[in-house]
Amino acid sequence: MRYLTAVVGLVVAAPLAGKTVELPATPTTVAWGHYDATSKPVLTIDSGDTVIVHTLLTNSPTGLEKAGIAPSDVEPALRAVFAGVPASERGPGGHILTGPIAITGAEPGDTLEVRILKVDLAIPYAYNGFRYGAGFLTDDFPYARTKIVPLDAKAMVARFGPGITVPLHPFFGSMGVAPPPSFGRYDSAPPTINGGNMDDKALVEGTTLFLPVHAPGALFQVGDGHAAQGNGEVDITALETSLTGRLQFILHKRKASAYPRAETPTHYIAMGFDDDLSNATRKALRNMIDFLVAEKGMTRDDAYMLLSVAGDVEVTELVDRNKGVHVALSKAVFEQRHAK
């Protein structure tokens, strides 16, 4: 994903006027393992408002301590959520998501723009783990292991092991709105038309995400913090950690989009999700073609051809039942064309 280096450190357009509010992660402000159109919002904001949102990693205090984290280094907020969220409100997935956040006036057929203004590390460690029955090479590793990885926020690297450092590009693995009501309480693991657990490492600070609205208020949720991740997320986890994000929400009325998409300072990104990797790729390509036709005035033939000569098709993740693929197209292609 070559364009990622161009994203980090760049400043997005100046935020629109609006208030800024803070949303902590508490037993009453999280959705445990699901997106649901019937969920009650924990915060309601207006278009243009910014939320400083706190999120928690997807692990338990007991699991972290077993892996080597001192009890004193486990976040009090994580202990409070595990103690305070009743079993009936958990699942079917395992992600602890902050929200839902309702945007006043959002209705099905609208599009929600989420500007990722800032993403900060909240704790000085992350974990990576695999277990039998999950991941891409599950038969090769028929056991479980969790590794604690120290994070160096000053150098922005993870100390993975002796002589091995991993550059940090923090992002939220799960960012989504409520799915259509017919989905019911939707598992937080497989990404779909509402976004959700996309695990797309392009969604870093400076990127903008566009999500189709399926329910009144949109009901945005965020979590599954990653300090860094490789495309594919092959063992089912990244560098899992807690993050704090500064997100601004812009509502576009009556501007429907069929699928999530994103823009970095340098690239357009279209996404596709399906349990079959080939079908996920077809969806991502068709979604980018639709974007180029609608937003750039191209014919479908020319859009298809342009993707073959200038687009990059990349596997986002392989392990969340629905595989993720995205197509990235450089904005410079159009800047050069219009510079004549």
C-alpha angles and dihedrals in degrees: 000000000000096000093065092082089060092054101054114086096013121121121231123223116294111280118255119249113281143115125280120225133177125230118193125199107251136147089269098045102051136081110213113217102333151075114214134175090213095056116118114239118248091202133022120202139169128247108276094033122126125219125202097209127192119208136188131222120252102254138085128251088244092051093049093048091049088053092053108273113138113243089240090058095056109103113254088221090059091051090049093051093048091049097041109041109084120230091246090064095051127093163305081188130033106233119115103220125188112229155338096236114191121210113211112248097011112145137169108285094040127104124229117214114204115194111202099212100167139001119190134182111249100191134027097242144053135189136221121197145165134194137189112275095030134075129041100283097040095145091052091055107037095175140055132261134171124195125196112217121195116228122216105206093184095054092030093227136118117232095224096170143318107323093357123108126170120206112238122236103166119206140152113261091202123046118150152127129238114289121232112297090249089069091067116196098353121208111251093222108072115058118224142153092320093056106234120144095017095145088202110162091202090074094089131131108307096032125111122215124204118203130184113237115235103167137036110281092015089245100224121202131183138187144101092109117208124194089194138343139183120230107271097028082223102187091046098255136070125197089308114207145139117272140187117216135192105211129177120203125211120182119213109199121219092355101123123195124188097211142017117272136171144206127210120191087267109026146045114224129199122188139210131187129190139135086245113067093212091053091047088054092049090051093050092049093047091048091053091047090051090050093050092049094047100038105027100034094236126151116247090245093054092044091053091048093047091054090054094053102033111014127094119217110203135179106237099185138348104188113064098083089252105066118221127225128172136189118216122198123185116241088215089076089070096037090057092046093053095043092078 
